[in-house]
Amino acid sequence: MRHRGFSGGGHTEAWNSQPRSLGEPPFIPSAGPGGLRTVAMQSALFPVLALWLLKAPQSGPGAHLAPNNLLSQRHWGRHLHPHTVPGRVRPTPGNGGPDRPSDGQLDRPWLRPTSEEGAHRAPNQPPAPCWKAPASPPKGPPSNPALEAGVKRKIATEAKVAAASRRPQVVGGKGLEAGMGLQTRALWSRPCPPSRPPASCLLAQAAIACGNVKMKHVPALSDPGLTTLYLAENEVAKIPAHAFLGLPNLEWLDLSKNKLDALGLHPHAFKSLTRLKRLNLDGNSLSTVPALPASLQELKLNDNLLQGLQRSSFRGLSQLLTLEVEGNRLHDGNISPLAFQPLRSLLYLRLDRNRLRTIPPGLPASLQELHLGTNVIEEVTEDTLNRSRSLGVLVLSNNRLQEDRLAPRAWIDLPKLEALDLSYNRLVHVPSFLPRGLRRLTLHHNRIERIPGYVFAHMKPGLEVLHLSHDSLREDGIHGVSFLGLRASLAELLLDHSQLQAVPQGLLGLRALQVLRLSHSKIRHMPLNSICDTRVAQDSSLISTHLEDNLIDRRRIPPTTFSCIRAYHSVVLQPQQGEGESA
């Protein structure tokens, strides 16, 4: 007598009280007396059994892996793999298998069960995250291979029995396959299979680095533990709105050197990144500033095609500390005076390599460092920096500045300005009215011919570093009072690559001087008391003195010229012009 039994919450099919697996061929009764009745009963019960298997209650061993429960699992670490057999543990592929994760992937959080799901998922079963639906459904939806094989054998057997009994082939196979199709289509109607990072990516506990791997789109990731994502130097041209929905705790995102433009970058692509602190978009083709999360602290937009900065460009970015927009198409006419108004916490601003003729107005009062190198700035007016009371570093190198276009009160009253870079400009003498608290002044590669007397006298505590290399200084352009105000503070003085024919006056009074460079000039003589004052028995603070590549005849240097220097090897005298290296 044929009967069906069930063991516990699992599914055990019994024939003559002997259990068998789903993949095992079913027992086929004979077609003798009573056989057709048995077949008819089998045909009627089989669809019910199949539907029961698919819709079984979620209880007992293996119930958590039933198909209906798949849709309630979370993405990337909560979904079953699309090819996982419901109710069975999917075997781990061997080494080199197409689905086997790399060693680095095994360290990722999304490939390990969390504390709440560890008891409900097979330990070697990789998850399947995704947010993007497939372009077209698969031809054959994934299913249970054992169940499917048993169904096909059952259909074939019933067809043979029906043919032998000369009755129509009305069996449960078609309905069963239809039921399976509905269920598996439900599985595939969810978001598509995962888009894992390429194998060449570097994976760490909370970071993924996929630099220069020819990636064309952002992988659909879902990992709450991921904080750093590096996708620089790829070919990403489009980022949809949902690209980062699965990374709620991302803090650092690098998309530099890709192919992003204003059309390819969705306006709300970064909206979900509410904890993002650092964003690098250097080296793309963006013409406008995208919408950004309020949590951002560092933003890099260097080497793009920005056509301007509007009042709304940085709306809501009150926590931004660093902003870099170097190498764009910014000029005086396309930067709004209110563009920087929302940036109440900004400390560092980089606007190098644009087309600015003046310093942009409306700079934040919190600003501490401003870079405006390689523009076409010709003047600095009095009111440009009057609100920048916290400014400590100002870089205006590689511009078109002349001393008569610098307003007398342009920066003299900035109390915290300590470093000023005016290199590679058109200055012919050291500018007057320098900031009182200035500690470092860079003036190399200008046309400076002289250092006016008392030009540093108002400074307190005084300059520590003065660079005047590659200028046009002559000995008559430097006087005894030229360094007044620097005698107790100046530690580094660079006067190399100049037109000097003699050691300049005033050096003896620089008691704190440690580094002196007078090389690559036209100095011919080293008179007594030019470097050391032989009249006083006091060591010099000099630790590096460069006089090479001049026209000095070393044989005529007085023996006591460098007597105050404790380490004689710190004086560099060779080679001199016109003399061999071995001289």
Residue pairs with C-beta under 8 A, 6 or more apart in sequence:
2 15
2 16
2 29
2 38
2 41
2 42
3 14
3 17
4 13
4 14
4 45
4 49
5 12
5 14
5 17
5 19
6 12
7 19
8 60
8 61
9 57
9 59
9 60
9 61
9 62
9 63
10 60
10 61
10 62
11 22
11 53
11 56
11 87
12 19
13 19
13 20
13 22
13 49
14 20
15 26
15 27
16 27
20 26
21 146
22 144
22 146
22 147
22 150
23 145
23 146
23 147
23 149
23 150
24 150
25 150
25 153
26 150
26 153
26 154
26 157
28 157
28 161
29 35
29 38
29 39
31 39
31 161
31 164
31 165
35 161
36 161
36 165
39 158
39 161
39 162
39 165
42 158
43 158
43 170
43 171
43 172
44 172
46 154
46 171
46 172
46 173
46 176
47 172
47 175
47 176
47 179
50 151
50 172
50 176
50 179
50 180
51 176
51 179
53 147
54 67
54 179
54 180
54 183
55 68
56 63
56 66
57 63
58 64
58 66
58 68
58 69
62 87
62 88
63 69
64 120
65 80
65 84
65 86
65 87
65 88
66 86
66 87
67 86
67 183
67 186
67 187
70 79
70 80
70 86
70 187
70 190
71 186
71 187
71 190
73 79
73 80
74 222
75 127
75 128
75 129
75 130
75 131
75 191
75 222
75 246
76 110
76 127
76 128
76 129
76 130
76 194
76 221
76 222
76 223
76 246
77 109
77 110
77 111
77 112
77 113
77 114
77 117
77 127
77 129
77 222
77 223
78 117
78 127
79 127
79 128
79 129
79 190
80 86
80 121
80 125
80 127
80 128
81 90
81 99
81 125
81 126
81 127
81 128
82 128
82 142
82 187
82 188
82 193
83 90
83 99
83 142
84 90
84 125
85 144
85 145
85 146
86 144
87 144
88 144
88 146
89 122
89 124
89 125
90 122
90 124
90 125
91 124
92 100
92 124
93 99
93 100
94 100
99 126
101 111
101 126
101 196
102 199
102 203
104 201
104 202
104 203
105 111
105 196
105 203
107 203
107 204
107 205
108 203
108 223
109 205
109 206
109 223
109 224
109 225
109 226
110 127
110 129
110 221
110 222
110 223
110 225
111 126
111 127
113 119
113 120
113 121
113 123
127 194
128 193
128 194
129 194
129 220
129 221
129 222
129 223
129 246
130 191
130 192
130 193
130 194
130 195
130 220
130 222
131 191
131 220
131 222
131 242
131 243
131 245
131 246
132 191
132 192
132 195
132 220
132 240
132 242
133 191
133 192
134 188
134 192
134 193
137 185
137 188
138 188
141 181
141 184
141 185
141 187
141 188
142 184
142 187
142 188
143 180
143 184
147 180
148 180
151 173
151 176
151 177
151 180
154 173
155 171
155 173
158 169
158 171
158 173
159 169
159 171
162 168
162 169
162 170
162 171
163 169
191 220
192 220
194 220
195 217
195 219
195 220
195 221
196 219
197 203
197 208
197 210
197 219
197 221
198 210
198 213
198 215
200 210
200 213
201 208
201 209
201 210
201 213
202 208
202 209
202 210
203 209
204 228
205 225
206 225
206 226
206 227
206 228
207 226
207 227
207 228
207 229
207 230
208 221
208 226
208 228
208 229
208 230
209 228
209 230
210 219
210 230
210 231
210 234
211 230
211 231
211 232
211 233
211 234
212 232
212 233
212 234
213 234
214 234
214 235
215 231
215 234
215 235
215 236
216 234
216 235
216 236
216 237
217 236
217 238
218 231
218 236
218 239
218 243
218 244
220 243
220 246
221 229
221 246
221 247
222 245
222 246
222 247
223 246
223 247
224 247
224 248
224 249
225 249
226 247
226 249
226 250
227 249
227 250
227 251
227 252
228 250
228 251
228 252
228 253
229 247
229 250
229 252
229 253
229 254
230 252
230 254
231 253
231 254
231 255
231 258
232 254
232 255
232 256
232 257
232 258
232 280
233 256
233 257
233 258
234 257
234 258
235 258
235 259
236 255
236 258
236 259
236 260
237 258
237 259
237 260
237 261
237 264
238 260
238 264
238 265
238 266
239 255
239 260
239 264
239 265
239 266
239 269
240 266
240 269
241 266
241 267
241 268
241 269
241 271
243 266
243 269
244 250
244 253
244 269
244 270
244 272
244 273
245 272
247 272
247 273
248 272
248 273
248 274
248 275
249 275
250 273
250 275
250 276
251 275
251 276
251 277
251 278
252 276
252 277
252 278
253 270
253 273
253 276
253 278
253 279
253 280
254 278
254 280
255 279
255 280
255 281
255 284
256 280
256 281
256 282
256 283
256 284
256 300
257 282
257 283
257 284
258 283
258 284
259 284
259 285
260 281
260 284
260 285
260 286
261 284
261 285
261 286
261 287
261 305
262 286
262 287
262 288
262 290
265 286
265 290
267 290
267 291
268 291
269 290
270 276
270 279
270 290
270 291
270 292
270 293
271 291
271 293
273 293
273 295
274 293
274 294
274 295
275 293
275 295
276 293
276 295
276 296
277 295
277 296
277 297
277 298
278 296
278 297
278 298
279 292
279 296
279 298
279 299
279 300
280 300
281 290
281 299
281 300
281 301
281 304
282 300
282 301
282 302
282 303
282 304
282 324
283 302
283 303
283 304
284 303
284 304
285 304
285 305
286 301
286 304
286 305
286 306
287 304
287 305
287 306
287 307
288 306
288 307
288 313
289 301
289 306
289 309
289 313
289 314
292 299
292 314
292 316
292 317
294 316
294 317
294 318
294 319
295 319
296 317
296 319
296 320
297 319
297 320
297 321
297 322
298 320
298 321
298 322
299 317
299 320
299 322
299 323
299 324
300 322
300 324
301 323
301 324
301 325
301 328
302 324
302 325
302 326
302 327
302 328
302 350
303 326
303 327
303 328
304 325
304 327
304 328
305 328
305 329
306 325
306 328
306 329
306 330
307 329
307 334
308 330
308 334
308 335
308 336
309 325
309 330
309 334
309 335
309 336
309 339
309 340
310 336
310 339
311 336
311 338
311 339
311 341
313 336
313 339
314 320
314 323
314 339
314 340
314 342
314 343
315 342
316 342
317 342
317 343
318 342
318 343
318 344
318 345
319 345
320 343
320 345
320 346
321 345
321 346
321 347
321 348
322 346
322 347
322 348
323 343
323 346
323 348
323 349
323 350
324 348
324 349
324 350
325 350
325 351
325 354
326 350
326 351
326 352
326 353
326 354
326 371
327 352
327 353
327 354
328 353
328 354
329 354
329 355
330 351
330 354
330 355
330 356
331 354
331 355
331 356
331 357
332 356
332 357
332 358
332 360
335 356
335 360
336 362
337 361
337 362
338 362
339 360
339 362
340 346
340 349
340 360
340 362
340 363
340 364
341 362
341 364
343 364
343 366
344 364
344 366
345 364
345 366
346 364
346 366
346 367
347 366
347 367
347 368
347 369
348 367
348 368
348 369
349 363
349 364
349 367
349 369
349 370
349 371
350 371
351 360
351 370
351 371
351 372
351 375
352 371
352 372
352 373
352 374
352 375
352 395
353 373
353 374
353 375
354 375
355 375
355 376
356 372
356 375
356 376
356 377
357 375
357 376
357 377
357 378
358 377
358 378
358 379
358 380
358 381
358 384
359 370
359 372
359 377
359 380
359 381
359 384
359 385
361 384
363 370
363 385
363 387
363 388
365 387
365 388
365 389
365 390
366 390
367 388
367 390
367 391
368 390
368 391
368 392
368 393
368 416
369 391
369 392
369 393
370 388
370 391
370 393
370 394
370 395
371 395
372 394
372 395
372 396
372 399
373 395
373 396
373 397
373 398
373 399
373 421
374 397
374 398
374 399
375 398
375 399
376 399
376 400
377 396
377 399
377 400
377 401
378 399
378 400
378 401
378 402
378 405
379 401
379 405
379 406
379 407
380 396
380 401
380 405
380 406
380 407
380 410
380 411
381 407
381 410
382 407
382 408
382 409
382 410
384 410
385 391
385 394
385 410
385 411
385 414
388 414
389 414
389 415
389 416
390 416
391 414
391 416
391 417
392 416
392 417
392 418
392 419
393 417
393 418
393 419
394 411
394 417
394 419
394 420
394 421
395 421
396 420
396 421
396 422
396 425
397 421
397 422
397 423
397 424
397 425
397 442
398 423
398 424
398 425
399 424
399 425
400 425
400 426
401 422
401 425
401 426
401 427
402 425
402 426
402 427
402 428
403 427
403 428
403 429
403 431
403 432
406 431
406 433
408 432
408 433
409 433
410 433
411 417
411 420
411 433
411 434
411 435
412 433
412 434
412 435
412 436
413 435
413 436
414 435
414 437
415 436
415 437
416 437
417 435
417 437
417 438
418 435
418 437
418 438
418 439
418 440
419 438
419 439
419 440
419 442
420 434
420 435
420 438
420 440
420 441
420 442
421 442
422 431
422 441
422 442
422 443
422 446
423 442
423 443
423 444
423 445
423 446
423 467
424 444
424 445
424 446
425 446
426 446
426 447
427 443
427 446
427 447
427 448
428 446
428 447
428 448
428 449
428 472
429 448
429 449
429 450
429 451
429 452
429 477
430 441
430 443
430 448
430 450
430 451
430 452
430 455
430 468
431 455
432 452
432 455
434 441
434 455
434 456
434 458
434 459
435 459
436 458
436 459
436 460
437 459
437 460
438 459
438 463
439 463
439 464
439 465
440 463
440 464
440 465
441 463
441 465
441 466
441 467
442 465
442 467
443 466
443 467
443 468
443 471
444 467
444 468
444 469
444 470
444 471
444 494
445 469
445 470
445 471
446 471
447 471
447 472
448 468
448 471
448 472
448 473
449 471
449 472
449 473
449 474
449 477
450 473
450 474
450 476
450 477
450 478
451 468
451 473
451 477
451 478
451 479
451 482
451 483
452 482
453 479
453 481
453 482
453 484
454 481
454 484
454 485
455 482
456 462
456 463
456 483
456 484
456 485
456 486
457 484
457 485
458 485
459 485
459 486
461 488
461 489
462 485
462 486
462 487
462 488
462 489
462 490
463 485
463 486
463 489
463 490
464 489
464 490
464 491
464 492
465 490
465 491
465 492
466 486
466 490
466 492
466 493
466 494
467 492
467 494
468 493
468 494
468 495
468 498
469 494
469 495
469 496
469 497
469 498
469 517
470 496
470 497
470 498
471 497
471 498
472 498
472 499
473 495
473 498
473 499
473 500
473 504
474 498
474 499
474 500
474 501
475 500
475 501
475 502
475 504
475 505
478 504
478 505
478 506
479 505
479 506
480 505
480 506
480 509
481 506
482 504
482 505
482 506
483 490
483 506
483 507
483 509
483 510
486 510
487 509
487 510
487 511
487 512
488 511
488 512
489 512
490 510
490 512
490 513
491 512
491 513
491 514
491 515
492 513
492 514
492 515
493 507
493 510
493 513
493 515
493 516
493 517
494 515
494 517
495 504
495 516
495 517
495 518
495 521
496 517
496 518
496 519
496 520
496 521
496 546
497 519
497 520
497 521
498 518
498 521
499 521
499 522
500 518
500 521
500 522
500 523
501 521
501 522
501 523
501 524
502 523
502 524
502 525
502 527
502 530
503 518
503 523
503 526
503 527
503 530
503 531
507 513
507 516
507 530
507 531
508 529
508 530
508 531
508 532
508 533
511 541
512 541
513 540
513 541
513 542
514 541
514 542
514 543
514 544
515 542
515 543
515 544
516 531
516 542
516 544
516 545
516 546
517 544
517 546
518 545
518 546
518 547
518 550
519 546
519 547
519 548
519 549
519 550
519 572
520 548
520 549
520 550
521 549
521 550
522 550
522 551
523 547
523 550
523 551
523 552
524 550
524 551
524 552
524 553
525 552
525 556
526 547
526 552
526 556
526 557
526 558
526 561
527 558
528 534
528 558
528 560
528 561
529 535
530 561
531 540
531 542
531 545
531 561
531 562
531 564
531 565
532 540
532 560
532 561
532 562
532 563
532 564
532 565
533 564
534 560
534 563
534 564
538 564
539 564
539 565
539 566
540 564
540 565
540 566
542 564
542 565
542 570
543 567
543 570
544 570
544 572
545 562
545 565
545 570
545 571
545 572
546 572
547 571
547 572
547 573
548 572
548 573
548 574
548 575
548 576
549 575
549 576
549 577
550 576
550 577
551 576
551 577
551 578
552 573
552 576
553 576
554 573
554 574
554 576
554 583
557 573
562 568
562 571
565 571
574 581
574 583
575 581
575 583
576 583
